[in-house]
């Protein structure tokens, strides 16, 4: 698949707007301001400042929208943070001189610029917000999103900025003002995840569900990321009751969980011993499109084989395990084929034996040598004991053959146990001897 690249907008000299502007006999302030905004938008900030200087020379009043564009363009025509800020500050002072009142967009553009100014930006951002409030301009969610970006960089230690923000915005209703508004909820939840603060995460989620604030959550990708982070925190830090409550209420209506989300949930299932939920979770996992995820099938098998359960639950576990066997077989036709490990095969054998399904356990035992895997002593002992219990000498002899084919040198002990546990017929004794004689072929 071809790589996709975003195309950089470029201002071409002599374009249609350029020709119209220079062809005008009476170029007024509005035409200059429109050109300035267009030039900054199309990455011609230096040219925009040339027009701005012309306006200053002609004593034309610059609109707040044009000033906003120039403040944004200041980032492109100065090198250092200090120089960038000096130019932005000069523009803001000139606005005051001309009586041009800054608006919400002005302050959001300034804050967006301060994100790239390191420690200087952090210090200036607090002054910017204070001046904004002093002018009676209500911050938007985008304003707070900029503050989050300024104060929660990966290299900075934890701080209280998001707590202060939530104290300001709790219970408020917001509408969209610019694209930065759509970043707030995801960025705030990312901070909650970093701080591992579930209470703070719930506050952010409650704000999202206040009025129509949910409309500012962003696109489906951002929505999925938001709820994935919240669900991960809940799985790690909340009670089992609340975990399953969230699962029931939000999945899949608000979140179709990724494989990583399912893993988080499975870790919670293990932590809180909610193993009885596994059969239903396996069904859901397939509906969410994760039937062929290696990590998930390994984790499901591990959890189901971990401890002995009631007879009813063991039967359900065995059904899941055998469905996983089918999934592995089906995956042979897929590009992302599932692979058996010795451990996972052992889990399936154990689950079948606990459900008293020795026939299917034997089917799985025969997979070991074909996949060059080796059964553990626990699995061998458990299978042989099951054969002895039901007096199935045929499968017991088959087990010895599996052990030999896998290259294990411990087979003599199992041979002796079989001889002492079964009334072997002459034919069966001869078969056993043939298996032992052929041991050299698999050594």
Buried (B, 14 or more C-beta within 10 A) or exposed (E): EEEEEEEEEEBEEEEEBBEEBEEEEEBEBEBBBBBBBBBBBBBBBEBBBEBBEEBEEEEBEBBBBBBBBBBBBBBBBBEEBEEBBEBBBEBBEBBEEBEBEBBBBBBBBBBBBBBEBEEBBBEBBBEBBEBBEEEEBEBBBBBBBBBBBBBBEEEEEEEEBBEEBBEEBEEEEBEEBBEBBBBBBBBBBBBBBEBEBBEBBBBBBEBBEBEEBEEBBBEEEBBBBBBBBBBBBBBBBBEBEBBBEBBEEBBEEBBBBBBBBBBBBBBBBBEBEBBBBBBEBBEBBBEBEBBBBBEBBBBBBBBBBEEEBEEEBBBBBBBBBBBBBEBBEEBEEEEEEBEBEBBBBBBBBBBBBBBBBBEBBBBBBEBBBEEEBBBBEEBBEBBBEBBBEEEBBEBBBBBBBBBBBBEBEEBEEBBEBBEEBBEBEEEBEEBBEEBBEEBEEEE
